[in-house]
Amino acid sequence: MKFKLFSLAIKSLRFRKLSIGLTIFSLAVSVMLLLGVDTVRVQAKQNFVNTISDTDLIVGARSGSVQLLLYTIFHLGNATNNVSWQSYQKISGHPRIQWSIPVSLGDSHKGFRVVGTTTDFFKYYRHGKRKSLNFAKGEEFKNVFDCVLGANVAARLKYQVQDQIIIAHGMGNVSLVEHDNLPFTVTGTLAPTGTPIDDSILVHLHGLEAVHIGWEHGVHDGTVVNADDIEQHDLQPKTITAFLLGLQNKHDIFNIQRAINEYKKEPLLAILPGVTLLELWKVVGMVEKILFLIAAFVVITSLLGMVSIILTNLNERRREIAVLRSVGASPRSIFMLLVTESGLLVSAGIALGLLLLYLVLTLVNPLLESSFGLSIELMPPSLFQWLLLATILLGGLLIALVPARKAYNKTLQDGLTIRT
């Protein structure tokens, strides 16, 4: 009887191909949207948390941990104070420190941040799952007035290797204080990373120090400097904005962090980037929760639409149901027939939705990676997603009880004669 019921449900659905096909497609699109939002939000969170990876500590002037992360890694806002070069050298020279990357901020070029650092930035900086920085064109800076452009800077400003740029004080598209006497030459452009590095211009710390010779508290003392006599000046920076640390042994992280936070010579703050990124995600991650809720409502709407179609078709199927009753089908069999049809509809929608999901992700993944540096891995549904699909199937079956119950009641009233 079960096989006959299943076979009968298949034949009944095939008889109404157009409306059933539209219903399945509607369910498939909603399932694709729900799983797509979940896949993107999960992997976007992973990419966000991995904006910087393999860095054990970020050190800056004492402030809030999120604030330090924002201006050092995301280049949002400004530091309340700088770190002295002496403190940086003393801490980075600790025997348990494997590497360090100094970072100096405060200048810009046409709205893009200028980041003063050293060649260790290209050697040790990691993003994503420990991905190193790759060059789309050219190479890292070597001379004092060389610079490397992030992917977005090169794309938006149409700069090429060997082009010259002029940096300016502060942030903004228009600046009244430009260092036009000492232009920088582009030596390379980075491949997209999906991180703030894409919107940055990387220069050597010595170059950043050189353009500020004669400047004190934003006021120029009249000293004229050009590239030819720059070697006569001491280009060692007096202060930097912050620095990144990698340790020899991960077990020393908390000991080193405590030692830096208790540093006597100046107030410093050392943070664990992974922990602070998770704190920040709690704030910015609200958007992905809203998107997920919207997608869930789309699925519910599609299920309600399916029930609406079944209810609409009930009057048209009263003769069909009456014939089934005449050949021995019980009201319970009619009830189970409609529930089975609904189960098949939802199952087909889920299967097609999964197929559409992987097809769309395959097509858009290259675009997401090239434009945003966001790489979506094509993986089987997670346990949470399987639970979502099971919930959708169960929800479809529960909602189908409404038209099934109505059909059950009508079979007790109707015979072979149609009452209108």
VOPAGU-2260 file (C-alpha; in pm, 1 decimal, decimal comma):
REM VOPAGU-2260
SITE   aa  ch    i         X         Y         Z
SITE  MET   A    0       0,0       0,0       0,0
SITE  LYS   A    1     288,8     235,4      79,9
SITE  PHE   A    2     443,7     180,0    -262,7
SITE  LYS   A    3     108,8     237,6    -430,9
SITE  LEU   A    4      54,4     555,2    -230,2
SITE  PHE   A    5     398,2     687,0    -327,6
SITE  SER   A    6     342,0     594,2    -694,4
SITE  LEU   A    7       0,0     755,6    -692,7
SITE  ALA   A    8     144,1    1073,8    -541,5
SITE  ILE   A    9     408,3    1090,0    -817,2
SITE  LYS   A   10     146,3    1046,8   -1090,5
SITE  SER   A   11     -80,0    1306,2    -929,9
SITE  LEU   A   12     204,5    1560,1    -917,3
SITE  ARG   A   13     301,3    1490,3   -1279,4
SITE  PHE   A   14     -56,8    1558,9   -1385,6
SITE  ARG   A   15     -19,0    1916,4   -1248,4
SITE  LYS   A   16     331,1    1980,8   -1384,6
SITE  LEU   A   17     312,4    2356,6   -1432,9
SITE  SER   A   18     184,7    2460,9   -1089,3
SITE  ILE   A   19     393,6    2195,3    -915,4
SITE  GLY   A   20     705,2    2296,0   -1109,4
SITE  LEU   A   21     662,4    2659,8   -1008,2
SITE  THR   A   22     609,3    2556,2    -646,6
SITE  ILE   A   23     924,0    2341,1    -644,6
SITE  PHE   A   24    1126,5    2618,9    -806,2
SITE  SER   A   25     999,0    2871,6    -552,7
SITE  LEU   A   26    1096,9    2640,1    -267,4
SITE  ALA   A   27    1434,6    2572,2    -429,6
SITE  VAL   A   28    1515,3    2942,7    -458,8
SITE  SER   A   29    1419,8    3004,0     -96,1
SITE  VAL   A   30    1628,3    2705,4      20,3
SITE  MET   A   31    1921,4    2827,4    -191,0
SITE  LEU   A   32    1884,9    3175,3     -39,5
SITE  LEU   A   33    1871,4    3042,2     317,5
SITE  LEU   A   34    2170,5    2809,7     279,2
SITE  GLY   A   35    2355,8    3069,8      73,0
SITE  VAL   A   36    2316,9    3334,2     343,4
SITE  ASP   A   37    2424,9    3083,8     607,2
SITE  THR   A   38    2728,2    2973,7     401,9
SITE  VAL   A   39    2836,9    3330,0     328,8
SITE  ARG   A   40    2781,7    3450,3     686,3
SITE  VAL   A   41    2981,5    3160,5     833,7
SITE  GLN   A   42    3269,7    3198,9     590,6
SITE  ALA   A   43    3254,5    3579,5     605,8
SITE  LYS   A   44    3292,3    3550,9     982,9
SITE  GLN   A   45    3590,8    3321,6     933,6
SITE  ASN   A   46    3742,2    3570,0     686,7
SITE  PHE   A   47    3671,2    3856,6     928,3
SITE  VAL   A   48    3830,9    3675,4    1220,0
SITE  ASN   A   49    4121,5    3588,9     990,1
SITE  THR   A   50    4168,5    3948,6     870,0
SITE  ILE   A   51    4499,7    3903,8    1040,3
SITE  SER   A   52    4629,9    3558,9    1122,9
SITE  ASP   A   53    4944,1    3404,5    1269,4
SITE  THR   A   54    5007,1    3727,9    1463,2
SITE  ASP   A   55    5024,0    3662,9    1835,4
SITE  LEU   A   56    5004,0    4015,5    1975,7
SITE  ILE   A   57    4928,2    4370,3    1862,5
SITE  VAL   A   58    5094,2    4637,4    2075,1
SITE  GLY   A   59    5008,6    5007,0    2090,2
SITE  ALA   A   60    4958,0    5293,2    2330,7
SITE  ARG   A   61    4722,4    5211,0    2615,4
SITE  SER   A   62    4359,6    5255,6    2508,3
SITE  GLY   A   63    4070,8    5018,1    2439,9
SITE  SER   A   64    4145,6    4679,3    2283,2
SITE  VAL   A   65    3887,8    4726,1    2006,0
SITE  GLN   A   66    4014,0    5078,8    1938,4
SITE  LEU   A   67    4371,6    4950,7    1903,7
SITE  LEU   A   68    4255,2    4680,1    1663,1
SITE  LEU   A   69    4048,0    4925,4    1458,6
SITE  TYR   A   70    4319,7    5178,5    1386,3
SITE  THR   A   71    4605,2    4926,9    1354,3
SITE  ILE   A   72    4441,7    4659,5    1136,6
SITE  PHE   A   73    4127,5    4820,8     992,0
SITE  HIS   A   74    4279,9    5170,5     967,1
SITE  LEU   A   75    3971,9    5325,9    1126,9
SITE  GLY   A   76    4020,3    5617,0    1362,8
SITE  ASN   A   77    4348,4    5735,0    1507,8
SITE  ALA   A   78    4575,5    5637,9    1794,2
SITE  THR   A   79    4544,5    5830,8    2118,6
SITE  ASN   A   80    4922,9    5824,2    2147,2
SITE  ASN   A   81    5228,8    5673,5    1981,0
SITE  VAL   A   82    5484,2    5416,0    2093,8
SITE  SER   A   83    5844,0    5524,8    2132,7
SITE  TRP   A   84    6101,3    5365,5    1903,8
SITE  GLN   A   85    6311,0    5271,0    2207,2
SITE  SER   A   86    6022,9    5073,8    2360,2
SITE  TYR   A   87    5958,7    4903,1    2027,7
SITE  GLN   A   88    6322,0    4796,5    1996,9
SITE  LYS   A   89    6342,4    4675,6    2355,5
SITE  ILE   A   90    6026,3    4465,4    2333,6
SITE  SER   A   91    6089,2    4329,2    1983,1
SITE  GLY   A   92    6442,9    4236,6    2088,7
SITE  HIS   A   93    6313,3    4002,6    2360,6
SITE  PRO   A   94    6457,5    3651,1    2309,3
SITE  ARG   A   95    6108,5    3498,0    2303,9
SITE  ILE   A   96    5998,1    3726,6    2016,6
SITE  GLN   A   97    6050,1    3565,1    1676,6
SITE  TRP   A   98    5954,8    3862,7    1457,0
SITE  SER   A   99    5802,6    4208,9    1475,7
SITE  ILE   A  100    5638,8    4448,1    1228,3
SITE  PRO   A  101    5633,0    4821,7    1309,5
SITE  VAL   A  102    5336,0    5022,0    1179,3
SITE  SER   A  103    5317,9    5398,9    1145,8
SITE  LEU   A  104    4995,9    5574,0    1040,0
SITE  GLY   A  105    4878,1    5931,9     995,7
SITE  ASP   A  106    4924,1    6015,1     626,5
SITE  SER   A  107    4715,8    5944,0     319,8
SITE  HIS   A  108    4690,2    5970,5     -56,9
SITE  LYS   A  109    4354,2    6064,1    -211,4
SITE  GLY   A  110    4163,2    5915,5      79,3
SITE  PHE   A  111    4370,3    5594,8     106,5
SITE  ARG   A  112    4577,2    5525,8     418,1
SITE  VAL   A  113    4954,9    5535,8     396,2
SITE  VAL   A  114    5113,2    5268,2     615,8
SITE  GLY   A  115    5475,4    5308,9     713,4
SITE  THR   A  116    5646,2    4976,8     784,8
SITE  THR   A  117    5946,1    4762,6     687,1
SITE  THR   A  118    6001,7    4476,2     443,6
SITE  ASP   A  119    5921,2    4239,8     732,3
SITE  PHE   A  120    5558,0    4328,5     662,4
SITE  PHE   A  121    5571,1    4132,0     336,6
SITE  LYS   A  122    5765,6    3851,6     501,7
SITE  TYR   A  123    5553,8    3789,9     810,5
SITE  TYR   A  124    5208,3    3944,2     765,2
SITE  ARG   A  125    4940,1    3676,6     721,5
SITE  HIS   A  126    4568,2    3692,9     648,4
SITE  GLY   A  127    4293,7    3436,1     597,1
SITE  LYS   A  128    4421,2    3088,5     675,3
SITE  ARG   A  129    4782,6    3195,8     710,0
SITE  LYS   A  130    4799,3    3330,7     355,3
SITE  SER   A  131    5099,4    3546,6     275,3
SITE  LEU   A  132    5083,1    3866,8      71,9
SITE  ASN   A  133    5124,7    3808,0    -301,5
SITE  PHE   A  134    5216,6    4058,8    -569,5
SITE  ALA   A  135    4995,6    4107,3    -874,3
SITE  LYS   A  136    5268,4    4323,1   -1032,5
SITE  GLY   A  137    5617,7    4435,7    -940,8
SITE  GLU   A  138    5788,3    4374,9    -608,2
SITE  GLU   A  139    5826,1    4506,3    -252,9
SITE  PHE   A  140    5982,1    4845,6    -183,7
SITE  LYS   A  141    6361,1    4859,9    -156,9
SITE  ASN   A  142    6451,8    5227,8    -153,6
SITE  VAL   A  143    6345,7    5504,4      83,0
SITE  PHE   A  144    6093,9    5655,1    -159,0
SITE  ASP   A  145    5942,5    5335,3    -297,1
SITE  CYS   A  146    5583,8    5228,7    -224,3
SITE  VAL   A  147    5355,6    4929,7    -273,8
SITE  LEU   A  148    4985,0    4969,5    -351,1
SITE  GLY   A  149    4695,9    4761,1    -225,7
SITE  ALA   A  150    4473,2    4602,3    -490,5
SITE  ASN   A  151    4188,2    4852,9    -454,9
SITE  VAL   A  152    4419,5    5154,2    -463,3
SITE  ALA   A  153    4580,3    5039,8    -788,2
SITE  ALA   A  154    4243,4    4954,0    -945,1
SITE  ARG   A  155    4061,1    5275,0    -850,2
SITE  LEU   A  156    4343,2    5519,8    -916,1
SITE  LYS   A  157    4470,9    5333,5   -1226,1
SITE  TYR   A  158    4830,1    5344,1   -1107,3
SITE  GLN   A  159    5100,2    5132,1   -1265,4
SITE  VAL   A  160    5449,7    5030,2   -1156,6
SITE  GLN   A  161    5694,3    5324,9   -1183,2
SITE  ASP   A  162    5417,5    5583,9   -1143,2
SITE  GLN   A  163    5482,7    5852,2    -881,4
SITE  ILE   A  164    5247,0    5956,4    -602,5
SITE  ILE   A  165    5249,2    6234,7    -343,9
SITE  ILE   A  166    5133,0    6165,0      10,2
SITE  ALA   A  167    4969,7    6416,5     242,2
SITE  HIS   A  168    4908,3    6479,9     611,2
SITE  GLY   A  169    4595,1    6332,2     763,6
SITE  MET   A  170    4301,0    6158,5     599,4
SITE  GLY   A  171    4072,1    6289,2     325,4
SITE  ASN   A  172    4045,5    6320,1     -50,1
SITE  VAL   A  173    4168,3    6680,2     -36,9
SITE  SER   A  174    4461,6    6792,4     175,1
SITE  LEU   A  175    4615,8    7136,8     219,1
SITE  VAL   A  176    4948,0    6988,2     335,2
SITE  GLU   A  177    5114,1    6766,7      74,3
SITE  HIS   A  178    5470,1    6639,6      69,5
SITE  ASP   A  179    5510,4    6725,2    -298,2
SITE  ASN   A  180    5886,2    6774,6    -268,9
SITE  LEU   A  181    5938,3    6403,7    -205,4
SITE  PRO   A  182    5721,2    6185,5    -431,1
SITE  PHE   A  183    5710,4    5805,8    -394,7
SITE  THR   A  184    5757,8    5562,3    -681,6
SITE  VAL   A  185    5529,6    5261,5    -716,5
SITE  THR   A  186    5733,5    4940,5    -721,4
SITE  GLY   A  187    5449,6    4688,7    -698,3
SITE  THR   A  188    5079,8    4619,7    -645,8
SITE  LEU   A  189    4943,2    4349,6    -418,5
SITE  ALA   A  190    4690,9    4084,3    -515,4
SITE  PRO   A  191    4345,9    4121,2    -349,1
SITE  THR   A  192    4331,2    4002,6      10,8
SITE  GLY   A  193    3980,5    4104,5     118,5
SITE  THR   A  194    4138,6    4296,6     407,6
SITE  PRO   A  195    4213,8    4668,5     469,5
SITE  ILE   A  196    4552,4    4606,8     304,8
SITE  ASP   A  197    4367,0    4638,3     -28,7
SITE  ASP   A  198    4294,9    5004,8      54,4
SITE  SER   A  199    4643,9    5086,6     178,0
SITE  ILE   A  200    4967,0    5229,5      42,4
SITE  LEU   A  201    5271,8    5069,7     202,4
SITE  VAL   A  202    5590,7    5275,8     232,8
SITE  HIS   A  203    5916,6    5230,3     419,0
SITE  LEU   A  204    5934,7    5381,3     766,8
SITE  HIS   A  205    6240,4    5578,1     656,0
SITE  GLY   A  206    6044,8    5728,9     368,3
SITE  LEU   A  207    5766,0    5834,6     603,0
SITE  GLU   A  208    6023,6    5984,8     836,9
SITE  ALA   A  209    6190,2    6166,5     546,9
SITE  VAL   A  210    5877,0    6349,6     432,3
SITE  HIS   A  211    5823,4    6475,2     788,4
SITE  ILE   A  212    6166,3    6635,5     825,2
SITE  GLY   A  213    6106,5    6996,3     922,7
SITE  TRP   A  214    5754,8    6928,1    1044,4
SITE  GLU   A  215    5673,6    6962,4    1411,5
SITE  HIS   A  216    5316,7    6931,0    1541,0
SITE  GLY   A  217    5178,8    6990,6    1191,4
SITE  VAL   A  218    5382,1    7308,9    1134,6
SITE  HIS   A  219    5675,0    7332,0     890,8
SITE  ASP   A  220    5989,6    7512,0    1010,6
SITE  GLY   A  221    6101,2    7606,6     660,7
SITE  THR   A  222    6353,9    7325,8     611,5
SITE  VAL   A  223    6371,0    7228,6     243,2
SITE  VAL   A  224    6452,5    6863,1     180,2
SITE  ASN   A  225    6500,2    6682,1    -148,4
SITE  ALA   A  226    6577,1    6324,2    -240,1
SITE  ASP   A  227    6941,4    6397,4    -324,3
SITE  ASP   A  228    7046,2    6510,9      23,4
SITE  ILE   A  229    6816,8    6283,4     223,2
SITE  GLU   A  230    7108,3    6059,7     327,4
SITE  GLN   A  231    7244,5    6346,4     538,0
SITE  HIS   A  232    6948,9    6313,7     775,5
SITE  ASP   A  233    6880,4    6057,2    1045,0
SITE  LEU   A  234    6576,1    5866,0     923,0
SITE  GLN   A  235    6525,8    5647,5    1226,6
SITE  PRO   A  236    6171,9    5716,4    1353,1
SITE  LYS   A  237    6125,5    5852,5    1703,0
SITE  THR   A  238    5779,1    5702,2    1741,8
SITE  ILE   A  239    5550,3    5454,4    1566,0
SITE  THR   A  240    5177,1    5395,7    1591,3
SITE  ALA   A  241    5184,8    5025,8    1687,0
SITE  PHE   A  242    5360,7    4699,1    1613,2
SITE  LEU   A  243    5277,1    4332,7    1554,5
SITE  LEU   A  244    5454,1    4046,2    1727,3
SITE  GLY   A  245    5509,6    3679,5    1650,5
SITE  LEU   A  246    5642,9    3462,3    1933,8
SITE  GLN   A  247    5883,2    3172,4    1934,7
SITE  ASN   A  248    5645,7    2966,2    2148,8
SITE  LYS   A  249    5267,6    3017,0    2159,0
SITE  HIS   A  250    5264,2    2913,8    2524,6
SITE  ASP   A  251    5439,9    3241,7    2611,0
SITE  ILE   A  252    5160,3    3463,4    2475,7
SITE  PHE   A  253    4995,9    3545,3    2807,1
SITE  ASN   A  254    5326,3    3597,4    2989,0
SITE  ILE   A  255    5452,3    3836,2    2720,5
SITE  GLN   A  256    5114,3    4012,6    2706,4
SITE  ARG   A  257    5115,7    4068,4    3082,7
SITE  ALA   A  258    5476,1    4193,3    3074,8
SITE  ILE   A  259    5393,5    4448,4    2802,3
SITE  ASN   A  260    5078,2    4566,4    2979,2
SITE  GLU   A  261    5288,5    4621,4    3292,7
SITE  TYR   A  262    5573,2    4793,3    3104,0
SITE  LYS   A  263    5714,7    5067,4    3328,0
SITE  LYS   A  264    5866,6    5312,1    3078,4
SITE  GLU   A  265    5540,6    5400,8    2904,0
SITE  PRO   A  266    5176,0    5287,2    2913,5
SITE  LEU   A  267    5131,0    5015,4    2651,4
SITE  LEU   A  268    4856,0    4770,3    2563,6
SITE  ALA   A  269    4906,9    4426,4    2409,6
SITE  ILE   A  270    4601,8    4248,0    2268,4
SITE  LEU   A  271    4532,4    3907,7    2115,9
SITE  PRO   A  272    4396,1    3989,2    1768,2
SITE  GLY   A  273    4177,8    3677,3    1742,8
SITE  VAL   A  274    4000,0    3743,6    2071,3
SITE  THR   A  275    3948,0    4112,1    1994,1
SITE  LEU   A  276    3819,1    4033,7    1643,9
SITE  LEU   A  277    3553,4    3808,8    1798,3
SITE  GLU   A  278    3453,7    4093,1    2031,7
SITE  LEU   A  279    3422,4    4325,9    1734,2
SITE  TRP   A  280    3220,6    4068,3    1538,1
SITE  LYS   A  281    2957,5    4071,2    1811,9
SITE  VAL   A  282    2889,8    4430,4    1710,7
SITE  VAL   A  283    2915,3    4414,5    1330,5
SITE  GLY   A  284    2781,8    4057,5    1307,6
SITE  MET   A  285    2424,6    4171,9    1374,4
SITE  VAL   A  286    2379,7    4231,9     999,9
SITE  GLU   A  287    2435,2    3866,1     911,6
SITE  LYS   A  288    2177,1    3761,2    1169,7
SITE  ILE   A  289    1922,6    3996,3    1012,3
SITE  LEU   A  290    1997,0    3856,5     664,9
SITE  PHE   A  291    1954,4    3502,8     795,5
SITE  LEU   A  292    1616,6    3590,6     948,5
SITE  ILE   A  293    1502,4    3746,2     619,5
SITE  ALA   A  294    1602,4    3429,4     432,0
SITE  ALA   A  295    1415,5    3217,5     688,6
SITE  PHE   A  296    1100,4    3423,8     633,2
SITE  VAL   A  297    1138,2    3369,1     257,6
SITE  VAL   A  298    1136,9    2992,7     317,9
SITE  ILE   A  299     827,3    3019,0     537,6
SITE  THR   A  300     654,9    3226,2     269,9
SITE  SER   A  301     736,3    2962,8       7,9
SITE  LEU   A  302     594,4    2686,4     228,7
SITE  LEU   A  303     276,7    2887,4     282,9
SITE  GLY   A  304     257,0    2938,8     -92,2
SITE  MET   A  305     280,4    2562,9    -140,6
SITE  VAL   A  306      -8,5    2506,7     101,5
SITE  SER   A  307    -208,2    2778,1     -74,7
SITE  ILE   A  308    -166,7    2599,5    -408,7
SITE  ILE   A  309    -268,3    2264,8    -256,6
SITE  LEU   A  310    -577,2    2421,2    -100,2
SITE  THR   A  311    -666,5    2593,7    -426,8
SITE  ASN   A  312    -640,6    2264,3    -612,8
SITE  LEU   A  313    -856,1    2075,0    -363,3
SITE  ASN   A  314   -1184,2    2177,1    -524,5
SITE  GLU   A  315   -1048,4    2077,0    -865,4
SITE  ARG   A  316    -946,6    1739,1    -724,3
SITE  ARG   A  317   -1273,8    1651,6    -553,9
SITE  ARG   A  318   -1375,2    1421,9    -841,5
SITE  GLU   A  319   -1028,2    1260,6    -832,2
SITE  ILE   A  320   -1065,0    1202,7    -459,1
SITE  ALA   A  321   -1418,3    1071,8    -500,7
SITE  VAL   A  322   -1296,8     819,2    -762,1
SITE  LEU   A  323   -1023,1     704,4    -524,5
SITE  ARG   A  324   -1286,2     658,0    -255,0
SITE  SER   A  325   -1498,1     452,5    -494,1
SITE  VAL   A  326   -1215,2     205,9    -554,9
SITE  GLY   A  327   -1159,0     149,9    -184,7
SITE  ALA   A  328    -932,5     433,3     -66,3
SITE  SER   A  329   -1012,0     524,7     293,1
SITE  PRO   A  330   -1021,8     883,6     424,4
SITE  ARG   A  331    -692,8     804,9     597,9
SITE  SER   A  332    -539,7     707,5     260,8
SITE  ILE   A  333    -651,4    1039,3     108,4
SITE  PHE   A  334    -503,5    1219,4     407,6
SITE  MET   A  335    -171,8    1038,0     365,8
SITE  LEU   A  336    -175,9    1097,6     -11,5
SITE  LEU   A  337    -174,8    1476,6      35,4
SITE  VAL   A  338      89,2    1458,2     308,1
SITE  THR   A  339     305,7    1240,1      81,0
SITE  GLU   A  340     263,8    1485,1    -208,1
SITE  SER   A  341     372,0    1771,0      17,5
SITE  GLY   A  342     671,6    1572,5     137,2
SITE  LEU   A  343     774,1    1504,5    -222,2
SITE  LEU   A  344     732,6    1871,8    -311,6
SITE  VAL   A  345     948,6    1989,6     -22,5
SITE  SER   A  346    1210,7    1718,6     -84,1
SITE  ALA   A  347    1233,6    1813,7    -452,0
SITE  GLY   A  348    1261,5    2181,9    -356,8
SITE  ILE   A  349    1542,4    2104,0    -110,8
SITE  ALA   A  350    1732,6    1891,5    -364,6
SITE  LEU   A  351    1698,5    2153,6    -637,1
SITE  GLY   A  352    1789,3    2427,3    -388,1
SITE  LEU   A  353    2115,5    2249,3    -300,7
SITE  LEU   A  354    2196,7    2210,0    -669,1
SITE  LEU   A  355    2127,0    2579,1    -736,1
SITE  LEU   A  356    2334,6    2679,3    -432,3
SITE  TYR   A  357    2649,5    2502,9    -552,3
SITE  LEU   A  358    2594,2    2622,0    -908,2
SITE  VAL   A  359    2559,9    2987,6    -800,8
SITE  LEU   A  360    2855,7    2968,4    -560,7
SITE  THR   A  361    3071,1    2817,6    -835,2
SITE  LEU   A  362    2979,6    3102,5   -1070,0
SITE  VAL   A  363    3015,3    3393,9    -824,9
SITE  ASN   A  364    3315,7    3267,1    -628,0
SITE  PRO   A  365    3575,7    3403,1    -874,4
SITE  LEU   A  366    3401,6    3742,5    -866,7
SITE  LEU   A  367    3390,0    3748,0    -485,7
SITE  GLU   A  368    3756,4    3652,8    -462,8
SITE  SER   A  369    3877,4    3906,8    -718,7
SITE  SER   A  370    3657,9    4193,9    -594,8
SITE  PHE   A  371    3643,3    4136,9    -219,2
SITE  GLY   A  372    3908,9    3875,5    -148,5
SITE  LEU   A  373    3633,3    3652,6      -7,1
SITE  SER   A  374    3679,7    3290,7    -107,7
SITE  ILE   A  375    3380,5    3063,1     -47,6
SITE  GLU   A  376    3479,0    2700,3      -8,5
SITE  LEU   A  377    3238,4    2453,6    -168,2
SITE  MET   A  378    3176,7    2203,5     108,8
SITE  PRO   A  379    2897,0    1959,1     191,4
SITE  PRO   A  380    2620,5    2104,6     409,8
SITE  SER   A  381    2724,7    2147,4     771,9
SITE  LEU   A  382    2540,9    1977,0    1058,1
SITE  PHE   A  383    2354,6    2304,5    1121,6
SITE  GLN   A  384    2249,1    2323,0     756,9
SITE  TRP   A  385    2127,4    1961,9     761,1
SITE  LEU   A  386    1921,1    2053,2    1066,7
SITE  LEU   A  387    1783,5    2352,2     875,2
SITE  LEU   A  388    1686,0    2127,4     582,9
SITE  ALA   A  389    1526,4    1874,5     819,0
SITE  THR   A  390    1333,0    2159,8     981,7
SITE  ILE   A  391    1212,6    2279,3     640,4
SITE  LEU   A  392    1098,5    1926,5     550,3
SITE  LEU   A  393     924,3    1882,0     885,4
SITE  GLY   A  394     768,0    2227,3     853,6
SITE  GLY   A  395     638,9    2140,1     506,2
SITE  LEU   A  396     482,6    1819,9     636,4
SITE  LEU   A  397     322,4    1996,4     933,3
SITE  ILE   A  398     180,6    2275,2     718,7
SITE  ALA   A  399      49,1    2012,9     474,0
SITE  LEU   A  400    -171,0    1876,0     753,0
SITE  VAL   A  401    -407,9    2169,6     694,5
SITE  PRO   A  402    -510,9    2077,3     336,6
SITE  ALA   A  403    -480,1    1705,6     420,6
SITE  ARG   A  404    -725,7    1744,3     708,2
SITE  LYS   A  405    -961,3    1940,0     487,4
SITE  ALA   A  406    -945,8    1667,3     219,3
SITE  TYR   A  407   -1003,5    1403,7     488,3
SITE  ASN   A  408   -1319,6    1577,9     605,3
SITE  LYS   A  409   -1450,8    1620,2     250,7
SITE  THR   A  410   -1405,9    1251,4     172,3
SITE  LEU   A  411   -1651,5    1179,3     450,6
SITE  GLN   A  412   -1903,9    1416,9     291,0
SITE  ASP   A  413   -1853,5    1365,1     -81,9
SITE  GLY   A  414   -1941,5    1066,6    -290,5
SITE  LEU   A  415   -1924,0    1024,5    -664,5
SITE  THR   A  416   -2164,7    1318,7    -700,0
SITE  ILE   A  417   -1998,1    1660,7    -682,1
SITE  ARG   A  418   -2168,2    1907,8    -454,7
SITE  THR   A  419   -2100,5    2272,5    -531,0
